[in-house]
Amino acid sequence: DGGVRCWEVQEQKGQVQALPKAQVNHENNSPVLCSTFSSDGSTVFTGGADNAVRMWNLSQGPLTTPNSVPQQIGAHSAAVSAIGFLKSTNIIVSGSYDKKLLFWDARTPNPVHSIEL
């Protein structure tokens, strides 16, 4: 279905349970191609075939409605194929088939840096 699901795994008395925590999709159910967590595990960042870099904060409660679309924090001119979180600077790095690495501060709409590959 192209979406992302986060599960909370718990162990109780030797039994392991996986409980759904969140489920989101990109625009028009475009496939999600990559994902990463913030260093504290509270935020998920995704990149997809809709060219978007998106985030959602798991501590704000679940987005469980089918086709929930998380906040867009950036965009490429082609599908986003890789994403990472730089702990030391709280910057998100995305790579795309547009042959660019873009560096994002989630508080601003434009990349703070870019590298052409």
QUITA-V21502 format. One record per helix or strand. SS is the DSSP state (H for helix, E for strand). FROM is the first residue (numbers start at 0). TO is the last residue. Records with the same first field share a line. If there is no record, write none. Layout:
SS: FROM-TO, FROM-TO
This chain:
E: 3-11, 14-24, 31-36, 42-47, 51-56, 68-68, 70-74, 79-85, 90-95, 99-103, 112-115
H: 26-28, 57-59
